[in-house]
């Protein structure tokens, strides 16, 4: 992308004849992410620090009116239903990747996309921590098992890009594994696209201040505390390492066959509408909304006597 910091591929690749670096201790970022950083460049990631454009008076954009937001969301969800029917009819295979900072709003967008869709057509893949056996597999292996068949849409709530973000920052992979991912990921994605899969990648960008506010909101609300994992809290102290990891990831994997699309997520409602609208725009589809259905007459009672309701166990009427 033209507004991204200039990062060259050669700067981060390890030549084949270079000595393999020793495995770092767990919890220590890989060496590539711990090289000295100029203070002014520590926050140079445009996608992580960007705010919404100012209006003509120089003030930040106002929040969306709730009625407008709900009306527009309903309209977009109707279009998603049309897209779903087109994907089924044409046998398309669609993969959408959602990545970004913790508390950037990825889950909220995914929820709004799937809210009105058939879970047999559109499903979410949110993989947990790899098992000991999976850790010995080819890195992409357990993700391949979740790729769509014909007529399916799969939304990855985080994806194989863990190897480019969380793992190197937290020291869960070696320098060699990290560099191998940066080499392999573009070829893996080109292979998916060549096979006919439609691959869309979204990066949700949130400012430091907004992330802080959302973290504190989750701490205050007992219903949301489950969203804050120890890994999320640790990420707060490694903001610079995450920024560097994201910039390096973009430099290697922002390819023309599967480009990264950045979503400004400081305003959750705008982010949801913008992301859904863009997703609808990247896949040409036609309106195949199911026609209205006329209910057939119900079968007449031909003498069958049903057992009394008292024989059944009902949920208590608590309300």
C-alpha positions in Angstrom: 0.0 0.0 0.0 1.3 3.4 -0.9 0.9 5.0 2.6 2.6 2.1 4.4 6.1 2.6 5.8 8.8 1.6 3.3 9.9 -2.0 4.1 11.8 -4.1 1.7 11.6 -7.9 1.5 15.3 -8.4 1.4 15.6 -6.6 4.8 13.9 -9.4 6.6 14.6 -12.6 4.6 17.3 -15.0 5.9 19.6 -16.3 3.1 19.6 -20.1 2.7 23.3 -20.3 3.5 23.0 -18.1 6.7 23.4 -19.8 10.0 20.1 -20.6 11.7 19.6 -18.6 14.8 19.0 -20.5 18.1 15.5 -20.8 19.4 14.6 -17.9 21.7 13.2 -18.4 25.2 9.4 -18.5 25.4 8.1 -15.0 26.0 10.9 -13.3 24.2 10.1 -11.7 20.8 12.1 -13.1 17.8 15.2 -11.2 16.9 13.7 -9.5 13.9 11.2 -7.7 16.0 13.7 -6.5 18.7 16.1 -4.6 16.6 16.6 -0.9 17.7 13.8 1.4 16.8 14.0 5.1 16.5 11.5 6.8 19.0 9.8 8.7 16.2 9.4 5.5 14.2 8.0 3.4 17.1 4.5 4.6 16.2 5.1 5.0 12.5 2.4 2.4 11.6 -0.1 4.5 9.8 -2.8 1.8 10.0 -2.6 1.6 13.8 -2.5 5.3 14.6 -4.9 6.7 12.0 -8.0 8.6 13.2 -11.1 9.3 11.3 -10.8 12.1 8.7 -11.7 15.5 10.0 -14.7 17.4 8.7 -14.4 20.8 7.0 -14.3 22.5 10.4 -11.4 20.4 11.6 -13.4 18.5 14.2 -13.6 14.7 14.2 -16.5 13.1 12.5 -19.6 12.8 14.6 -20.9 9.4 15.6 -23.5 7.8 13.4 -27.1 8.3 14.2 -28.4 5.0 15.7 -31.5 5.0 13.5 -29.4 5.5 10.4 -26.9 2.8 11.5 -29.7 0.3 12.2 -31.4 1.1 8.8 -28.2 0.8 6.9 -27.2 -2.4 8.7 -30.5 -4.0 7.8 -30.0 -3.0 4.1 -26.5 -4.5 4.0 -27.6 -7.6 5.7 -30.3 -8.0 3.0 -27.5 -7.7 0.5 -25.5 -10.4 2.4 -28.5 -12.7 2.0 -28.5 -12.1 -1.7 -24.7 -12.8 -1.8 -25.2 -16.0 0.2 -27.8 -17.3 -2.4 -25.4 -16.4 -5.2 -22.5 -18.2 -3.5 -24.7 -21.3 -3.2 -26.0 -21.2 -6.7 -22.6 -20.6 -8.3 -20.7 -23.0 -6.0 -18.3 -20.3 -5.0 -15.7 -20.8 -2.3 -15.1 -17.6 -0.2 -12.6 -17.1 2.6 -12.5 -13.9 4.6 -9.7 -13.2 7.1 -10.1 -10.8 10.0 -7.0 -9.7 11.8 -6.1 -6.7 13.8 -5.3 -5.4 17.3 -7.0 -6.8 20.3 -10.4 -5.1 20.9 -10.4 -3.7 17.4 -13.9 -4.9 16.8 -13.3 -8.0 14.6 -15.9 -10.0 16.5 -18.6 -7.4 16.2 -18.3 -7.3 12.4 -18.3 -11.1 12.1 -21.4 -11.2 14.3 -23.2 -8.7 12.1 -22.2 -10.6 8.9 -23.4 -14.0 10.2 -26.5 -12.7 12.0 -29.0 -13.2 9.2 -27.1 -15.9 7.2 -27.5 -19.6 7.0 -24.8 -21.2 9.3 -24.6 -24.1 6.8 -23.4 -21.6 4.2 -21.5 -19.0 6.2 -19.5 -20.3 9.2 -16.9 -18.9 11.5 -13.5 -20.6 12.0 -12.0 -19.4 15.3 -9.2 -21.9 16.2 -7.9 -22.2 19.7 -4.4 -23.0 20.9 -2.8 -25.7 18.8 -2.4 -29.1 20.4 1.0 -30.7 20.9 0.4 -32.8 17.8 -0.7 -29.8 15.7 2.4 -27.9 16.7 4.5 -30.6 14.9 2.4 -30.2 11.7 3.0 -28.0 8.7 1.9 -24.6 9.9 -1.0 -24.2 7.5 -2.3 -27.8 7.9 -4.9 -27.2 10.6 -6.2 -24.1 8.7 -6.6 -26.0 5.4 -9.1 -28.3 7.1 -11.4 -25.4 7.6 -11.4 -24.1 4.0 -14.7 -24.0 2.3 -16.3 -26.4 -0.1 -18.4 -25.3 -3.1 -21.2 -22.9 -2.0 -19.6 -22.0 1.4 -18.2 -18.8 3.0 -15.7 -19.2 5.9 -14.9 -16.3 8.1 -11.5 -16.7 9.9 -11.6 -14.9 13.3 -7.8 -14.7 13.3 -6.0 -17.1 11.0 -2.6 -18.5 9.9 -1.3 -14.9 10.4 -0.8 -15.8 14.1 2.6 -16.9 13.0 3.3 -13.3 11.8 1.8 -11.5 14.8 1.2 -13.2 18.2 3.8 -16.0 17.8 6.9 -13.9 17.0 5.9 -11.1 19.4 5.4 -13.5 22.3 8.3 -15.7 21.4 6.2 -18.8 20.6 8.1 -19.5 17.4 11.7 -19.5 16.3 13.3 -16.9 14.0 13.6 -19.6 11.4 9.8 -20.5 11.7 8.9 -16.9 11.4 11.0 -16.2 8.4 9.7 -19.4 6.7 6.2 -18.1 7.2 7.0 -14.8 5.6 8.3 -16.7 2.6 5.5 -19.2 2.4 2.4 -17.3 3.1 2.2 -15.4 -0.2 2.7 -18.6 -2.2 0.1 -20.4 -0.1 -2.4 -17.6 -0.7 -1.6 -17.5 -4.4 -2.2 -21.2 -4.5 -5.6 -20.8 -2.9 -6.6 -18.1 -5.4 -5.4 -20.2 -8.3 -7.6 -23.0 -7.1 -10.6 -20.8 -7.4 -11.0 -19.6 -3.8 -12.0 -16.0 -3.3 -9.7 -14.7 -0.6 -10.4 -11.4 1.2 -8.2 -10.1 4.0 -9.2 -7.3 6.5 -6.9 -5.6 9.0 -8.8 -3.8 11.8 -6.8 -0.7 12.9 -7.5 0.9 16.3 -5.6 3.7 18.0 -3.8 3.2 21.3 -6.3 5.5 23.1 -9.4 3.7 21.8 -8.0 0.3 22.6 -7.3 1.4 26.1 -10.8 2.7 26.5 -12.3 -0.6 25.2 -10.1 -2.7 27.5 -11.3 -0.6 30.5 -14.9 -1.1 29.4 -14.4 -4.8 29.4 -12.9 -4.8 32.8 -15.8 -2.9 34.3 -18.5 -5.1 32.7 -18.5 -8.7 34.1 -20.3 -9.8 30.9 -17.3 -8.8 28.8 -14.4 -9.8 31.0 -14.1 -13.2 29.3 -12.9 -11.2 26.2 -9.7 -10.2 28.0 -7.3 -13.0 28.0 -3.8 -12.9 29.6 -2.4 -12.6 26.1 -4.5 -9.5 25.4 -3.2 -7.9 28.5 0.4 -8.8 27.6 -0.1 -7.2 24.2 -0.6 -3.8 25.9 3.1 -3.8 27.0 4.3 -4.9 23.6 2.5 -2.3 21.4 5.7 -1.4 19.5 6.6 -5.0 18.8 3.1 -5.6 17.4 3.3 -2.5 15.2 6.6 -3.7 13.8 5.3 -7.2 13.3 2.2 -5.8 11.4 4.4 -3.6 9.2 6.7 -6.5 8.3 3.7 -8.8 7.6 2.2 -6.2 5.3 5.5 -5.8 3.4 5.5 -9.6 2.7 1.9 -10.5 2.3 0.1 -7.5 0.8 0.1 -9.1 -2.7 -2.1 -8.2 -5.7 -3.7 -11.6 -5.7 -4.8 -11.2 -2.1 -4.3 -7.6 -0.9 -4.8 -6.4 2.7 -7.8 -4.1 3.2 -7.4 -1.8 6.2 -10.5 -0.9 8.3 -10.4 2.2 10.5 -12.1 0.7 13.6 -11.9 3.5 16.1 -15.7 4.0 15.4 -17.3 0.5 15.7 -20.5 1.3 13.8 -18.7 2.9 10.9 -16.2 0.1 10.8 -19.0 -2.5 10.6 -20.9 -0.7 7.8 -17.7 0.1 5.9 -16.4 -3.5 6.1 -19.7 -5.2 5.1 -20.2 -2.7 2.3 -16.7 -3.3 1.0 -17.1 -7.1 1.3 -20.2 -6.9 -0.9 -18.3 -4.9 -3.5 -15.5 -7.3 -4.0 -17.7 -10.3 -5.0 -20.0 -9.6 -8.0 -23.4 -11.2 -7.4 -26.9 -11.1 -8.7 -30.2 -10.9 -6.7 -31.3 -14.5 -6.1 -33.5 -13.7 -3.1 -35.9 -16.6 -2.5 -39.4 -15.8 -3.7 -42.2 -15.5 -1.3 -43.5 -19.0 -0.2 -47.1 -20.0 0.0 -47.8 -22.3 2.9 -49.6 -25.5 2.0 -52.7 -26.5 4.0 -52.0 -28.3 7.2 -52.9 -32.0 7.3 -56.3 -32.6 8.7 -56.9 -34.6 11.9 -58.0 -38.1 11.0 -58.9 -39.3 14.4 -55.4 -39.3 16.0 -55.6 -38.5 19.7 -52.5 -36.8 21.1 -51.3 -37.6 24.7 -52.3 -35.1 27.3 -50.0 -32.0 27.9 -49.6 -33.0 31.5 -47.4 -35.9 30.4 -44.7 -33.4 29.2 -42.1 -31.6 31.3 -42.3 -27.8 30.6 -39.8 -25.1 31.3 -41.1 -23.0 34.2 -42.8 -19.7 33.4 -40.3 -17.5 35.1 -41.4 -14.4 33.2 
